[in-house]
Amino acid sequence: MTVRFEDIIAWQKAYKFALATYKATEAFPESERFGLCSQFQRAAVSVPANIAEGYKKISKADKLRFFNIAQGSLEECRCYVHLSKDLGYVNLETYNTLYSSLEEASKFLNAYCRGVVNNTHPTDSL
């Protein structure tokens, strides 16, 4: 049973991805500070933030709406991960780390959403 949004594995994985994104974007060129860097960071932060916001929503539809926004932000980040590599802003090791972290967060979020849809997720509010 979860008592806080921090207990949700999908949130933990998304938070880890957001931290990795911030670490990776520190090395982006200054010219990208208000471009790709900003967009990437905002999308990455949106994932755990929307999971947290959706967590306490009472209705299944409200929960799923926020979780779906998080899923969309993950897909946006997928594009930014590719751009970061192809523009030479991250090396192959950082790319693989980001992509792996994104995939893991996506897998757990999709599973959590399926649990909400099927009423098989742990009780998430008291």
C-alpha positions as CSV (number, residue, x, y, z in Angstrom):
1,M,0.0,0.0,0.0
2,T,1.3,3.5,-0.8
3,V,0.9,6.3,1.6
4,R,2.8,9.0,-0.3
5,F,3.5,9.6,-3.9
6,E,7.2,9.0,-3.1
7,D,6.3,5.4,-2.5
8,I,5.3,4.9,-6.2
9,I,8.1,3.2,-8.0
10,A,7.1,5.0,-11.2
11,W,7.6,8.3,-9.4
12,Q,11.0,7.2,-8.1
13,K,12.1,6.2,-11.6
14,A,10.8,9.5,-13.1
15,Y,12.5,11.5,-10.4
16,K,15.8,9.7,-11.1
17,F,15.4,10.5,-14.8
18,A,14.8,14.2,-14.0
19,L,17.9,14.3,-11.9
20,A,19.9,12.7,-14.7
21,T,18.5,15.2,-17.2
22,Y,19.6,18.1,-15.1
23,K,23.1,16.6,-14.7
24,A,23.4,16.0,-18.4
25,T,22.1,19.4,-19.4
26,E,24.8,21.1,-17.2
27,A,27.2,20.4,-20.1
28,F,25.0,21.9,-22.8
29,P,26.4,24.9,-24.6
30,E,25.4,28.3,-23.2
31,S,23.6,29.0,-26.4
32,E,21.1,26.3,-25.5
33,R,20.3,27.7,-22.0
34,F,16.9,29.0,-23.1
35,G,16.4,26.5,-25.9
36,L,16.8,22.8,-25.7
37,C,18.3,22.8,-22.2
38,S,15.2,24.6,-20.8
39,Q,12.7,22.6,-22.7
40,F,14.4,19.3,-21.8
41,Q,14.5,20.2,-18.1
42,R,10.9,21.4,-18.0
43,A,9.6,18.2,-19.7
44,A,11.7,16.0,-17.4
45,V,10.4,17.7,-14.3
46,S,6.9,17.5,-15.6
47,V,7.0,13.7,-15.3
48,P,7.4,13.2,-11.6
49,A,5.4,16.4,-10.9
50,N,2.4,15.1,-12.8
51,I,2.6,11.7,-11.1
52,A,2.7,13.4,-7.7
53,E,-0.3,15.6,-8.7
54,G,-2.3,12.7,-10.0
55,Y,-1.6,10.6,-7.0
56,K,-4.1,12.3,-4.7
57,K,-6.8,12.8,-7.3
58,I,-9.9,10.9,-6.2
59,S,-11.4,9.9,-9.5
60,K,-9.8,7.4,-11.8
61,A,-10.3,9.8,-14.8
62,D,-8.4,12.6,-13.0
63,K,-5.6,10.3,-12.0
64,L,-5.2,9.0,-15.5
65,R,-5.3,12.5,-17.0
66,F,-2.3,13.5,-14.9
67,F,-0.5,10.2,-15.5
68,N,-1.1,10.6,-19.3
69,I,0.4,14.1,-19.2
70,A,3.4,12.5,-17.5
71,Q,3.6,9.9,-20.3
72,G,3.5,12.6,-22.9
73,S,6.3,14.5,-21.2
74,L,8.4,11.3,-21.2
75,E,7.9,11.0,-25.0
76,E,8.9,14.6,-25.4
77,C,12.0,13.8,-23.4
78,R,12.7,10.8,-25.7
79,C,12.9,13.3,-28.6
80,Y,15.3,15.6,-26.6
81,V,17.5,12.6,-25.6
82,H,18.0,11.8,-29.3
83,L,18.5,15.5,-30.2
84,S,21.1,15.9,-27.4
85,K,23.1,13.0,-28.8
86,D,22.8,13.9,-32.5
87,L,23.8,17.5,-31.8
88,G,26.8,16.3,-29.9
89,Y,25.7,17.7,-26.5
90,V,26.0,14.4,-24.8
91,N,28.4,11.5,-25.4
92,L,27.2,7.9,-26.1
93,E,27.5,6.9,-22.4
94,T,25.3,9.8,-21.2
95,Y,22.9,9.1,-24.0
96,N,22.6,5.4,-23.0
97,T,22.2,6.4,-19.3
98,L,19.4,8.9,-20.1
99,Y,17.6,6.6,-22.6
100,S,17.8,3.6,-20.2
101,S,16.5,5.8,-17.3
102,L,13.7,7.1,-19.5
103,E,12.7,3.6,-20.6
104,E,12.6,2.4,-17.0
105,A,10.4,5.3,-15.9
106,S,8.1,4.8,-18.9
107,K,7.8,1.1,-18.2
108,F,6.8,1.6,-14.5
109,L,4.5,4.5,-15.3
110,N,2.7,2.4,-18.0
111,A,2.3,-0.4,-15.5
112,Y,0.9,1.9,-12.8
113,C,-1.6,3.3,-15.3
114,R,-2.7,-0.2,-16.2
115,G,-3.2,-0.9,-12.5
116,V,-5.4,2.2,-12.2
117,V,-7.4,1.3,-15.2
118,N,-7.9,-2.3,-14.0
119,N,-8.3,-1.4,-10.3
120,T,-5.3,-3.5,-9.4
121,H,-3.0,-0.7,-8.2
122,P,-2.3,-0.5,-4.5
123,T,-4.5,1.7,-2.4
124,D,-3.0,5.1,-2.8
125,S,-4.8,7.3,-0.4
126,L,-6.1,6.9,3.1
